[in-house]
Amino acid sequence: MAGLREKQKAKRNRAILEAASALFGQSGYEAARIEAIAERAEVSVGTLYNYFETKADLLLAIVSMEVEEVLHQGEEVLANPPANPKDALCALISVYYDHSLVYLTKEMWRTAMALAIQHPETPFSKRYRGLDAALSDQVIALVHSLQSRGTIRQEARPQLLGEMIFLCLNGHFMAFTTSETMSLTALKETVFAQMHEMMRFLEHSDDRAEA
């Protein structure tokens, strides 16, 4: 019975998040009403508040759902990355970017970023930074893997290099969310060009000769 209750709870939690994601996207974060979210999720307002106390809690949960799915897909890239280091990095970045607007709009991302910046000591901000750290760690892990395979020069420092790459792709993503006209394709083209330029100097010499 306990297992069934947990499944029902998880199903209800997912329904609430999907309803909130849809309404935040349609009406905007500020305009969306808790009552409308509960109605769409087919739960009472009281039940919704048992799961999430505020709209900010809902938004954070949606961001968490997004990043957790992205991390899972990223693990598949890490398990079998393309042989070329440029292609491997771009494959992981594609996973991050291509999934970024599944549950969130650009406006929702901006709101989440603003909440994290404006109130840095809140649980929201700490969780948001933790999700960013998990993504950064995955990039670092990929760089370690590429170096261990001999496709990145041994004198490179994977920790620092991975952190730099993540800061680059994250900074461009922030710019993407502030532009309603920039497309995912344009975002990826910009970042991929920078990754290719960076890897020109970091690939193993044999790989550079073959490029």
Backbone as ProteinMPNN parsed JSONL, in Angstrom:
{"seq_chain_A": "MAGLREKQKAKRNRAILEAASALFGQSGYEAARIEAIAERAEVSVGTLYNYFETKADLLLAIVSMEVEEVLHQGEEVLANPPANPKDALCALISVYYDHSLVYLTKEMWRTAMALAIQHPETPFSKRYRGLDAALSDQVIALVHSLQSRGTIRQEARPQLLGEMIFLCLNGHFMAFTTSETMSLTALKETVFAQMHEMMRFLEHSDDRAEA", "coords_chain_A": {"N_chain_A": [[0.819, -1.209, 0.0], [1.966, 1.204, 0.774], [3.737, 1.646, -1.316], [1.982, 2.087, -3.453], [0.743, 4.443, -2.614], [2.908, 6.195, -2.738], [3.399, 6.204, -5.472], [1.032, 7.351, -6.397], [1.272, 9.843, -5.208], [3.561, 10.808, -6.498], [2.607, 10.886, -9.11], [0.599, 12.83, -8.852], [2.152, 15.02, -8.108], [3.649, 15.358, -10.443], [1.606, 16.016, -12.225], [0.788, 18.484, -11.224], [3.095, 20.021, -11.641], [3.313, 19.92, -14.434], [0.963, 21.239, -15.123], [1.463, 23.768, -14.007], [3.728, 24.497, -15.489], [2.61, 24.697, -18.065], [0.692, 26.772, -17.708], [2.267, 28.901, -16.734], [3.735, 29.283, -19.019], [1.757, 30.057, -20.859], [0.332, 32.241, -19.687], [2.22, 33.743, -18.413], [4.534, 34.075, -15.711], [3.953, 35.82, -13.506], [1.245, 36.442, -13.912], [-0.114, 34.033, -13.822], [-2.384, 32.081, -11.947], [-2.656, 30.444, -8.796], [-5.002, 29.044, -8.285], [-5.921, 28.464, -10.856], [-3.909, 26.807, -11.743], [-4.223, 24.622, -10.01], [-6.779, 23.795, -10.8], [-6.319, 23.0, -13.453], [-4.571, 20.909, -13.003], [-6.261, 19.198, -11.797], [-6.64, 19.025, -9.023], [-7.339, 19.989, -5.617], [-7.021, 23.363, -4.335], [-5.997, 23.349, -1.772], [-4.698, 20.864, -1.718], [-2.707, 21.333, -3.609], [-1.196, 23.254, -2.252], [-0.19, 21.64, -0.287], [1.861, 20.425, -1.551], [3.396, 22.459, -2.748], [4.339, 25.554, -1.527], [4.456, 28.129, -2.584], [4.377, 30.088, -5.66], [6.957, 30.44, -6.487], [8.187, 28.165, -5.446], [7.011, 26.271, -7.071], [8.075, 27.04, -9.574], [10.813, 26.582, -9.152], [10.764, 23.825, -8.805], [10.018, 23.037, -11.346], [12.234, 23.908, -12.823], [14.108, 22.218, -11.618], [13.111, 19.712, -12.443], [13.522, 19.959, -15.179], [16.392, 20.206, -15.324], [17.233, 17.818, -14.129], [16.319, 15.91, -15.96], [17.847, 16.656, -18.155], [20.435, 16.171, -17.175], [20.315, 13.4, -16.975], [20.11, 12.685, -19.694], [22.531, 13.733, -20.474], [24.313, 11.989, -19.243], [24.197, 9.819, -20.946], [25.621, 10.746, -23.132], [28.135, 11.006, -21.933], [28.665, 8.345, -21.438], [29.19, 7.273, -23.915], [30.844, 9.044, -25.709], [31.322, 11.034, -28.732], [34.191, 10.419, -30.824], [35.808, 12.568, -31.638], [36.942, 15.375, -29.863], [35.785, 17.982, -30.11], [33.315, 17.4, -31.241], [32.268, 15.823, -29.209], [31.979, 17.602, -27.027], [30.169, 19.403, -28.182], [28.02, 17.728, -28.568], [27.183, 17.222, -25.936], [26.535, 19.824, -25.119], [24.466, 20.333, -26.895], [22.498, 18.629, -25.878], [21.888, 19.969, -23.506], [20.965, 22.513, -24.432], [18.935, 21.876, -26.348], [16.919, 20.805, -24.827], [16.097, 22.826, -23.263], [13.801, 24.432, -23.466], [11.631, 22.85, -23.039], [10.043, 22.56, -20.684], [10.114, 25.115, -19.747], [9.734, 28.568, -20.547], [11.449, 31.326, -22.159], [10.888, 33.556, -20.595], [10.232, 32.383, -18.16], [12.692, 31.238, -17.464], [14.173, 33.613, -17.143], [12.873, 34.691, -14.939], [13.413, 32.774, -12.975], [16.219, 32.959, -12.85], [16.447, 35.611, -11.976], [15.216, 35.491, -9.439], [17.048, 33.834, -8.152], [19.32, 35.428, -8.158], [18.566, 37.822, -6.871], [17.935, 37.061, -4.282], [20.15, 35.64, -2.765], [20.643, 33.93, -0.556], [18.483, 32.343, -0.101], [16.58, 29.218, 0.033], [15.698, 28.67, -2.575], [17.603, 29.988, -4.231], [19.946, 28.663, -3.467], [19.396, 26.029, -4.242], [19.119, 26.415, -6.984], [21.727, 27.205, -7.685], [22.965, 24.847, -7.025], [21.983, 23.116, -8.985], [23.134, 24.247, -11.267], [25.799, 23.717, -10.603], [25.825, 20.935, -10.768], [25.482, 20.55, -13.512], [27.832, 21.79, -14.422], [29.717, 20.063, -13.275], [29.234, 17.816, -14.814], [30.138, 18.592, -17.328], [32.834, 18.91, -16.694], [33.441, 16.244, -16.079], [33.193, 15.097, -18.604], [35.336, 16.331, -19.935], [37.477, 15.272, -18.45], [37.159, 12.593, -19.222], [37.674, 12.729, -21.988], [40.322, 13.523, -21.938], [41.501, 11.316, -20.694], [41.215, 9.485, -22.706], [43.039, 10.338, -24.451], [42.559, 12.328, -26.319], [42.564, 14.956, -25.697], [45.057, 17.265, -24.833], [47.564, 16.304, -22.482], [48.595, 18.133, -20.688], [46.579, 19.885, -20.198], [44.179, 21.171, -17.84], [41.624, 19.544, -16.55], [39.574, 20.203, -14.634], [39.592, 23.042, -14.42], [39.319, 23.676, -17.122], [36.848, 22.494, -17.757], [35.153, 23.99, -16.094], [35.474, 26.535, -17.242], [34.38, 26.099, -19.793], [31.736, 25.518, -19.108], [30.944, 27.957, -17.939], [31.073, 29.546, -20.188], [29.096, 28.418, -21.951], [26.87, 28.692, -20.313], [26.741, 31.448, -19.894], [26.153, 32.342, -22.489], [23.684, 31.135, -22.724], [22.169, 32.579, -20.893], [22.156, 35.05, -22.198], [20.673, 34.295, -24.411], [18.15, 33.82, -23.264], [17.343, 36.39, -22.703], [16.785, 37.507, -25.079], [14.155, 37.723, -27.212], [14.153, 37.159, -29.852], [16.344, 35.631, -30.618], [17.236, 32.46, -31.823], [17.33, 28.916, -30.971], [18.984, 27.612, -32.733], [20.722, 29.662, -33.604], [21.95, 30.254, -31.163], [23.311, 27.836, -30.628], [25.032, 27.718, -32.835], [26.767, 29.857, -32.347], [28.007, 29.125, -29.881], [29.085, 26.617, -30.547], [30.973, 27.351, -32.468], [32.803, 28.689, -30.862], [33.604, 26.586, -29.19], [34.866, 24.92, -31.052], [36.993, 26.559, -31.812], [38.38, 26.76, -29.375], [39.097, 24.07, -28.942], [40.914, 23.688, -30.965], [43.36, 24.338, -29.908], [43.667, 22.616, -27.857], [43.336, 19.972, -28.48], [44.83, 16.738, -28.855], [47.968, 16.41, -30.518], [48.003, 14.598, -32.73], [45.307, 14.448, -33.375], [44.872, 17.062, -34.212], [46.365, 17.104, -36.5], [44.901, 15.459, -38.129], [42.559, 16.887, -38.448]], "CA_chain_A": [[0.0, 0.0, 0.0], [2.843, 2.37, 0.832], [4.258, 1.852, -2.661], [0.915, 2.658, -4.263], [0.571, 5.833, -2.191], [4.036, 6.966, -3.261], [3.186, 6.363, -6.918], [-0.048, 8.322, -6.562], [1.817, 11.142, -4.835], [4.463, 11.225, -7.567], [1.769, 11.214, -10.26], [-0.056, 14.107, -8.573], [3.209, 16.024, -8.15], [3.967, 15.586, -11.858], [0.464, 16.699, -12.836], [0.826, 19.88, -10.785], [4.21, 20.688, -12.317], [2.98, 20.078, -15.85], [-0.062, 22.287, -15.197], [2.126, 25.041, -13.747], [4.573, 24.788, -16.645], [1.748, 25.13, -19.17], [0.069, 28.069, -17.421], [3.321, 29.914, -16.706], [4.084, 29.556, -20.405], [0.646, 30.717, -21.552], [-0.099, 33.497, -19.073], [3.325, 34.423, -17.758], [4.695, 33.651, -14.318], [3.272, 36.715, -12.575], [-0.207, 36.435, -14.116], [-0.689, 32.712, -13.563], [-2.979, 31.98, -10.62], [-2.577, 29.134, -8.159], [-6.299, 28.381, -8.459], [-5.985, 27.954, -12.228], [-2.98, 25.669, -11.809], [-4.88, 23.499, -9.323], [-7.881, 23.325, -11.642], [-5.746, 22.309, -14.604], [-3.979, 19.657, -12.505], [-7.372, 18.417, -11.238], [-6.473, 18.861, -7.58], [-7.832, 21.152, -4.881], [-5.994, 24.34, -3.99], [-5.361, 22.875, -0.541], [-3.767, 19.788, -2.076], [-1.546, 21.941, -4.269], [-0.356, 23.878, -1.22], [0.5, 20.577, 0.446], [3.058, 20.085, -2.33], [4.189, 23.653, -3.029], [3.805, 26.66, -0.74], [4.424, 29.37, -3.353], [4.655, 29.949, -7.091], [8.406, 30.297, -6.63], [8.479, 26.751, -5.217], [6.613, 25.581, -8.3], [9.037, 27.356, -10.623], [12.046, 25.885, -8.838], [10.542, 22.401, -9.061], [10.037, 22.861, -12.804], [13.644, 24.005, -13.209], [14.748, 20.983, -11.165], [12.662, 18.65, -13.337], [14.227, 20.193, -16.438], [17.821, 19.923, -15.217], [17.417, 16.399, -13.839], [16.167, 15.178, -17.219], [19.013, 16.996, -18.964], [21.579, 15.44, -16.622], [20.151, 11.991, -17.356], [20.491, 12.58, -21.098], [23.962, 14.0, -20.55], [25.032, 10.765, -18.867], [24.276, 8.971, -22.135], [26.739, 11.268, -23.917], [29.362, 10.659, -21.228], [28.882, 6.902, -21.53], [29.689, 6.936, -25.252], [31.017, 10.323, -26.408], [31.982, 10.984, -30.046], [35.652, 10.315, -30.724], [36.398, 13.888, -31.76], [36.586, 16.157, -28.665], [34.862, 19.072, -30.446], [31.991, 16.802, -31.419], [31.8, 15.346, -27.904], [31.51, 18.767, -26.27], [28.977, 19.948, -28.832], [26.919, 16.786, -28.323], [26.687, 17.463, -24.581], [25.909, 21.147, -25.106], [23.195, 20.192, -27.608], [21.55, 18.047, -24.936], [21.473, 21.036, -22.589], [20.199, 23.556, -25.118], [17.742, 21.372, -27.039], [15.883, 20.469, -23.851], [15.926, 23.965, -22.355], [12.488, 25.065, -23.565], [10.585, 21.823, -22.946], [9.159, 22.891, -19.566], [10.228, 26.528, -19.394], [9.886, 29.582, -21.587], [12.521, 32.27, -21.851], [10.433, 34.393, -19.484], [10.342, 31.591, -16.934], [14.116, 31.171, -17.131], [14.586, 34.923, -16.624], [12.319, 34.839, -13.596], [14.18, 31.898, -12.08], [17.543, 33.56, -12.672], [16.298, 36.824, -11.166], [14.971, 35.08, -8.055], [18.29, 33.298, -7.602], [20.287, 36.519, -7.993], [18.063, 38.828, -5.943], [17.878, 36.531, -2.916], [21.168, 34.583, -2.864], [20.718, 33.024, 0.594], [17.242, 31.579, 0.046], [16.645, 27.841, -0.476], [15.546, 28.715, -4.029], [18.883, 30.343, -4.829], [20.927, 27.604, -3.199], [19.056, 24.892, -5.097], [19.422, 26.812, -8.361], [23.185, 27.122, -7.846], [23.312, 23.431, -6.981], [21.696, 22.542, -10.299], [24.206, 24.73, -12.139], [27.022, 22.994, -10.236], [25.706, 19.572, -11.297], [25.754, 20.633, -14.946], [29.26, 22.075, -14.553], [30.436, 18.826, -12.956], [29.097, 16.889, -15.937], [31.075, 19.066, -18.354], [34.174, 18.565, -16.201], [33.587, 14.8, -16.224], [33.431, 14.81, -20.018], [36.699, 16.741, -20.252], [38.335, 14.233, -17.868], [37.049, 11.405, -20.063], [38.369, 12.98, -23.249], [41.762, 13.528, -21.672], [41.921, 9.939, -20.408], [41.246, 8.779, -23.985], [44.161, 10.863, -25.21], [42.152, 13.255, -27.386], [42.889, 16.301, -25.211], [46.45, 17.287, -24.378], [47.703, 15.905, -21.086], [48.91, 19.277, -19.824], [45.35, 20.62, -19.899], [43.657, 20.932, -16.489], [40.202, 19.275, -16.797], [38.678, 20.917, -13.735], [39.521, 24.442, -14.836], [38.815, 23.733, -18.486], [35.409, 22.212, -17.71], [34.476, 25.143, -15.496], [35.478, 27.604, -18.239], [33.425, 25.742, -20.842], [30.384, 25.683, -18.585], [30.67, 29.394, -17.809], [30.847, 30.053, -21.541], [27.792, 28.006, -22.476], [25.842, 29.234, -19.436], [26.639, 32.876, -20.184], [25.434, 32.492, -23.752], [22.281, 30.768, -22.508], [21.534, 33.728, -20.246], [21.906, 36.035, -23.252], [19.588, 33.728, -25.221], [16.866, 34.003, -22.579], [16.981, 37.806, -22.681], [16.446, 37.907, -26.449], [12.997, 36.987, -27.716], [14.328, 36.866, -31.281], [17.411, 34.664, -30.857], [16.777, 31.074, -31.922], [18.233, 27.893, -30.457], [19.979, 27.353, -33.777], [21.725, 30.727, -33.54], [22.685, 30.054, -29.915], [24.22, 26.707, -30.792], [26.069, 28.055, -33.814], [27.738, 30.726, -31.682], [28.77, 28.383, -28.881], [29.853, 25.578, -31.228], [32.132, 27.991, -33.098], [33.774, 28.949, -29.804], [34.152, 25.301, -28.763], [35.787, 24.468, -32.086], [38.204, 27.374, -31.725], [39.082, 26.366, -28.153], [39.664, 22.733, -29.092], [42.067, 23.746, -31.875], [44.577, 24.477, -29.12], [43.676, 21.645, -26.76], [43.334, 18.604, -28.97], [46.105, 16.049, -28.999], [48.577, 16.795, -31.791], [47.576, 13.693, -33.803], [43.958, 14.837, -33.765], [44.956, 18.311, -34.948], [46.912, 16.806, -37.823], [43.861, 14.823, -38.92], [41.409, 17.785, -38.599]], "C_chain_A": [[0.86, 1.269, 0.0], [3.396, 2.695, -0.546], [3.236, 2.5, -3.573], [0.71, 4.128, -3.919], [1.687, 6.722, -2.742], [3.884, 7.211, -4.752], [2.103, 7.402, -7.191], [0.439, 9.734, -6.251], [2.723, 11.684, -5.938], [3.675, 11.641, -8.808], [1.094, 12.566, -10.076], [0.96, 15.253, -8.643], [3.545, 16.385, -9.599], [2.844, 16.355, -12.541], [0.458, 18.182, -12.471], [1.928, 20.638, -11.52], [3.916, 20.902, -13.796], [1.926, 21.169, -16.044], [0.569, 23.66, -14.989], [3.003, 25.447, -14.928], [3.746, 25.333, -17.796], [1.177, 26.522, -18.919], [1.095, 29.191, -17.306], [3.694, 30.298, -18.14], [3.016, 30.344, -21.136], [0.372, 32.116, -21.013], [1.055, 34.352, -18.56], [3.352, 34.062, -16.282], [3.874, 34.511, -13.369], [1.756, 36.602, -12.679], [-0.857, 35.104, -13.773], [-1.185, 32.617, -12.119], [-2.9, 30.556, -10.096], [-3.877, 28.356, -8.376], [-6.418, 27.762, -9.853], [-5.059, 26.756, -12.408], [-3.611, 24.438, -11.175], [-6.001, 22.92, -10.187], [-7.358, 22.525, -12.822], [-5.161, 20.96, -14.193], [-5.014, 18.711, -11.909], [-7.118, 18.03, -9.781], [-7.068, 20.089, -6.908], [-6.672, 22.107, -4.612], [-5.25, 23.899, -2.73], [-4.352, 21.773, -0.812], [-2.518, 20.36, -2.729], [-0.614, 22.559, -3.237], [0.33, 22.848, -0.332], [1.805, 20.192, -0.241], [3.984, 21.282, -2.489], [3.553, 24.852, -2.327], [3.639, 27.938, -1.544], [4.628, 29.078, -4.837], [6.161, 29.796, -7.329], [8.824, 28.846, -6.402], [8.128, 25.926, -6.45], [7.64, 25.803, -9.406], [10.351, 26.617, -10.388], [11.912, 24.391, -9.126], [10.551, 22.111, -10.56], [11.471, 22.939, -13.326], [14.379, 22.725, -12.818], [14.387, 19.815, -12.074], [13.391, 18.742, -14.676], [15.679, 19.737, -16.346], [18.071, 18.444, -14.936], [17.266, 15.551, -15.094], [17.366, 15.425, -18.134], [20.251, 16.23, -18.478], [21.513, 13.961, -17.002], [20.55, 11.791, -18.817], [21.987, 12.831, -21.289], [24.795, 12.792, -20.183], [25.171, 9.814, -20.043], [25.408, 9.43, -23.041], [28.052, 10.874, -23.26], [29.692, 9.173, -21.366], [29.484, 6.501, -22.87], [29.874, 8.205, -26.076], [31.615, 10.123, -27.796], [33.494, 11.008, -29.887], [36.327, 11.674, -30.785], [35.983, 14.751, -30.566], [35.642, 17.327, -28.949], [33.439, 18.526, -30.56], [31.409, 16.339, -30.089], [31.246, 16.495, -27.074], [30.22, 19.328, -26.867], [27.776, 19.023, -28.643], [26.326, 17.013, -26.942], [25.969, 18.809, -24.502], [24.561, 21.1, -25.816], [22.123, 19.608, -26.704], [21.002, 19.132, -24.018], [20.54, 22.037, -23.289], [18.892, 23.041, -25.715], [16.597, 21.075, -26.087], [15.427, 21.692, -23.056], [14.539, 24.593, -22.371], [11.354, 24.043, -23.538], [9.567, 22.192, -21.874], [9.138, 24.38, -19.238], [10.301, 27.395, -20.635], [11.089, 30.462, -21.236], [12.143, 33.148, -20.657], [10.55, 33.656, -18.161], [11.795, 31.446, -16.498], [14.59, 32.496, -16.535], [14.096, 35.12, -15.191], [13.109, 34.008, -12.6], [15.565, 32.475, -11.802], [17.47, 34.779, -11.768], [16.077, 36.486, -9.701], [16.248, 34.579, -7.39], [19.304, 34.398, -7.311], [19.848, 37.495, -6.902], [18.086, 38.358, -4.492], [18.845, 35.352, -2.795], [21.207, 33.59, -1.712], [19.446, 32.201, 0.789], [17.441, 30.146, -0.428], [16.522, 27.776, -1.993], [16.903, 28.952, -4.683], [19.912, 29.234, -4.645], [20.664, 26.376, -4.069], [19.394, 25.201, -6.548], [20.931, 26.718, -8.615], [23.644, 25.668, -7.817], [23.063, 22.742, -8.313], [22.751, 22.977, -11.311], [25.505, 23.963, -11.873], [26.992, 21.571, -10.788], [25.98, 19.548, -12.797], [27.239, 20.894, -15.201], [30.084, 20.824, -14.298], [30.362, 17.829, -14.108], [30.031, 17.29, -17.085], [32.5, 18.7, -17.962], [34.438, 17.077, -16.377], [33.854, 14.42, -17.679], [34.856, 15.188, -20.413], [37.702, 15.732, -19.683], [38.349, 12.996, -18.76], [37.81, 11.573, -21.37], [39.879, 12.965, -23.045], [42.277, 12.11, -21.424], [41.994, 9.096, -21.676], [42.357, 9.295, -24.888], [43.801, 11.829, -26.314], [42.307, 14.711, -26.982], [44.28, 16.244, -24.598], [46.547, 17.053, -22.873], [48.017, 17.076, -20.159], [47.687, 20.13, -19.516], [44.85, 20.241, -18.51], [42.133, 20.784, -16.586], [39.236, 20.05, -15.909], [38.486, 22.361, -14.191], [38.92, 24.572, -16.231], [37.301, 23.486, -18.515], [34.624, 23.369, -17.13], [34.395, 26.299, -16.5], [34.446, 27.338, -19.334], [32.0, 25.948, -20.343], [30.023, 27.153, -18.435], [30.376, 30.013, -19.171], [29.441, 29.689, -22.017], [26.648, 28.543, -21.616], [25.645, 30.727, -19.677], [25.88, 33.134, -21.477], [23.955, 32.121, -23.585], [21.531, 31.904, -21.83], [21.218, 34.81, -21.275], [20.744, 35.58, -24.142], [18.227, 33.975, -24.57], [16.421, 35.456, -22.556], [16.617, 38.337, -24.063], [15.279, 37.068, -26.943], [13.157, 36.603, -29.182], [15.413, 35.817, -31.548], [16.857, 33.243, -30.846], [17.783, 30.137, -31.269], [19.339, 27.592, -31.464], [21.087, 28.392, -33.739], [22.579, 30.602, -32.283], [23.722, 28.963, -30.08], [25.343, 27.019, -31.766], [27.162, 28.904, -33.176], [28.629, 29.939, -30.729], [29.622, 27.299, -29.541], [31.095, 26.165, -31.891], [33.214, 28.262, -32.059], [34.405, 27.651, -29.299], [35.167, 24.772, -29.777], [37.092, 25.247, -32.029], [39.028, 26.983, -30.503], [39.792, 25.031, -28.337], [40.825, 22.691, -30.078], [43.372, 23.753, -31.101], [44.707, 23.418, -28.028], [43.659, 20.2, -27.213], [44.745, 18.042, -28.991], [46.654, 16.341, -30.389], [48.159, 15.906, -32.954], [46.194, 14.062, -34.308], [43.988, 16.131, -34.577], [45.447, 18.075, -36.353], [45.847, 16.222, -38.736], [42.712, 15.763, -39.227], [41.451, 18.533, -39.938]], "O_chain_A": [[0.546, 2.259, -0.662], [3.517, 3.864, -0.914], [3.579, 3.365, -4.379], [0.527, 4.961, -4.806], [1.443, 7.854, -3.16], [4.201, 8.294, -5.245], [2.232, 8.227, -8.096], [0.076, 10.695, -6.93], [2.665, 12.866, -6.276], [4.02, 12.617, -9.475], [1.017, 13.36, -11.013], [0.662, 16.324, -9.173], [3.704, 17.557, -9.939], [3.103, 17.248, -13.348], [0.159, 19.033, -13.309], [1.718, 21.764, -11.969], [4.237, 21.955, -14.348], [1.986, 21.932, -17.009], [0.25, 24.607, -15.707], [3.016, 26.614, -15.321], [4.129, 26.315, -18.432], [1.177, 27.361, -19.819], [0.829, 30.315, -17.732], [3.935, 31.466, -18.443], [3.334, 31.21, -21.951], [0.199, 33.062, -21.781], [0.885, 35.544, -18.304], [2.316, 33.777, -15.681], [3.168, 33.979, -12.512], [1.056, 36.658, -11.669], [-2.048, 35.065, -13.462], [-0.491, 33.023, -11.187], [-3.054, 29.591, -10.844], [-3.85, 27.15, -8.622], [-6.954, 26.664, -10.007], [-5.38, 25.811, -13.13], [-3.545, 23.342, -11.732], [-6.15, 21.702, -10.291], [-7.91, 21.474, -13.151], [-5.244, 19.986, -14.942], [-4.702, 17.573, -11.559], [-7.341, 16.894, -9.364], [-7.277, 21.115, -7.556], [-5.504, 21.72, -4.655], [-4.033, 24.054, -2.63], [-3.278, 21.745, -0.211], [-1.404, 19.926, -2.439], [0.605, 22.414, -3.326], [1.334, 23.159, 0.31], [2.735, 19.698, 0.397], [5.203, 21.152, -2.381], [2.368, 25.13, -2.512], [2.773, 28.755, -1.229], [5.001, 27.969, -5.22], [6.583, 29.108, -8.258], [9.716, 28.346, -7.086], [8.853, 25.004, -6.823], [8.029, 24.859, -10.094], [10.938, 26.084, -11.33], [12.845, 23.768, -9.634], [11.035, 21.064, -10.993], [11.876, 22.137, -14.167], [15.181, 22.205, -13.594], [15.252, 19.018, -12.437], [13.82, 17.732, -15.234], [16.147, 18.971, -17.188], [19.03, 17.874, -15.458], [18.0, 14.58, -15.279], [17.841, 14.509, -18.805], [21.018, 15.706, -19.286], [22.534, 13.347, -17.313], [21.252, 10.834, -19.142], [22.627, 12.224, -22.149], [25.87, 12.585, -20.746], [26.155, 9.08, -20.133], [26.086, 8.604, -23.653], [28.986, 10.453, -23.944], [30.862, 8.792, -21.405], [30.203, 5.506, -22.958], [29.143, 8.424, -27.042], [32.338, 9.153, -28.022], [34.012, 11.56, -28.917], [37.303, 11.918, -30.075], [34.791, 14.854, -30.276], [34.786, 17.638, -28.12], [32.489, 19.115, -30.044], [30.204, 16.448, -29.862], [30.171, 16.38, -26.486], [29.294, 19.683, -26.139], [26.64, 19.49, -28.567], [25.105, 17.001, -26.782], [24.91, 18.913, -23.883], [23.613, 21.756, -25.385], [20.97, 20.036, -26.749], [19.796, 19.205, -23.781], [19.463, 22.355, -22.786], [17.857, 23.696, -25.6], [15.434, 21.09, -26.489], [14.484, 21.609, -22.269], [14.137, 25.224, -21.393], [10.239, 24.341, -23.967], [8.362, 22.144, -22.121], [8.246, 24.851, -18.533], [10.866, 26.995, -21.653], [11.665, 30.349, -20.154], [12.984, 33.445, -19.808], [10.928, 34.248, -17.15], [12.1, 31.52, -15.308], [15.319, 32.51, -15.543], [14.815, 35.648, -14.342], [13.438, 34.479, -11.511], [16.026, 32.48, -10.661], [18.32, 34.967, -10.899], [16.668, 37.108, -8.818], [16.503, 34.858, -6.218], [20.056, 34.317, -6.339], [20.669, 37.942, -6.1], [18.241, 39.168, -3.577], [18.417, 34.2, -2.729], [21.757, 32.5, -1.871], [19.348, 31.439, 1.751], [18.359, 29.872, -1.202], [17.155, 26.938, -2.634], [17.306, 28.211, -5.58], [20.66, 28.912, -5.569], [21.6, 25.756, -4.573], [19.902, 24.338, -7.263], [21.355, 26.206, -9.651], [24.598, 25.3, -8.502], [23.841, 21.882, -8.725], [23.209, 22.17, -12.121], [26.223, 23.605, -12.806], [28.02, 21.055, -11.227], [26.633, 18.633, -13.298], [27.834, 20.289, -16.092], [31.042, 20.552, -15.021], [31.311, 17.085, -14.353], [30.636, 16.435, -17.731], [33.28, 18.235, -18.794], [35.533, 16.685, -16.78], [34.652, 13.524, -17.952], [35.512, 14.448, -21.146], [38.668, 15.375, -20.356], [39.404, 12.421, -19.024], [38.511, 10.66, -21.806], [40.622, 12.454, -23.883], [43.357, 11.747, -21.888], [42.734, 8.113, -21.731], [42.589, 8.749, -25.967], [44.638, 12.131, -27.165], [42.196, 15.605, -27.821], [44.629, 15.277, -23.921], [45.724, 17.54, -22.098], [47.73, 17.009, -18.964], [47.751, 21.01, -18.658], [45.07, 19.119, -18.053], [41.425, 21.785, -16.693], [38.193, 20.505, -16.377], [37.359, 22.837, -14.328], [38.114, 25.465, -16.489], [36.566, 24.185, -19.212], [33.543, 23.697, -17.621], [33.364, 26.965, -16.597], [33.726, 28.245, -19.749], [31.156, 26.484, -21.06], [28.907, 27.552, -18.77], [29.529, 30.899, -19.289], [28.682, 30.562, -22.438], [25.567, 28.82, -22.135], [24.515, 31.217, -19.667], [25.056, 34.046, -21.546], [23.084, 32.714, -24.221], [20.374, 32.164, -22.161], [20.147, 35.417, -21.236], [19.93, 36.398, -24.571], [17.261, 34.304, -25.258], [15.23, 35.728, -22.404], [16.191, 39.484, -24.2], [15.394, 35.85, -27.078], [12.377, 35.803, -29.7], [15.399, 35.178, -32.6], [16.094, 32.875, -29.953], [18.936, 30.505, -31.039], [20.485, 27.348, -31.089], [22.265, 28.046, -33.832], [23.79, 30.818, -32.328], [24.883, 29.142, -29.712], [26.487, 26.624, -31.541], [28.347, 28.694, -33.435], [29.853, 30.067, -30.762], [30.765, 27.084, -29.136], [32.156, 25.541, -31.878], [34.401, 28.089, -32.333], [35.602, 27.613, -29.013], [36.209, 24.238, -29.395], [38.171, 24.673, -32.179], [40.252, 26.885, -30.591], [40.946, 24.874, -27.939], [41.636, 21.766, -30.039], [44.382, 23.235, -31.578], [45.735, 23.334, -27.356], [43.936, 19.297, -26.424], [45.723, 18.777, -29.125], [45.885, 16.501, -31.338], [47.977, 16.405, -34.065], [45.926, 14.003, -35.508], [43.219, 16.284, -35.526], [45.018, 18.743, -37.293], [45.861, 16.443, -39.947], [41.948, 15.505, -40.157], [40.559, 19.33, -40.228]]}, "name": "protein", "num_of_chains": 1, "seq": "MAGLREKQKAKRNRAILEAASALFGQSGYEAARIEAIAERAEVSVGTLYNYFETKADLLLAIVSMEVEEVLHQGEEVLANPPANPKDALCALISVYYDHSLVYLTKEMWRTAMALAIQHPETPFSKRYRGLDAALSDQVIALVHSLQSRGTIRQEARPQLLGEMIFLCLNGHFMAFTTSETMSLTALKETVFAQMHEMMRFLEHSDDRAEA"}
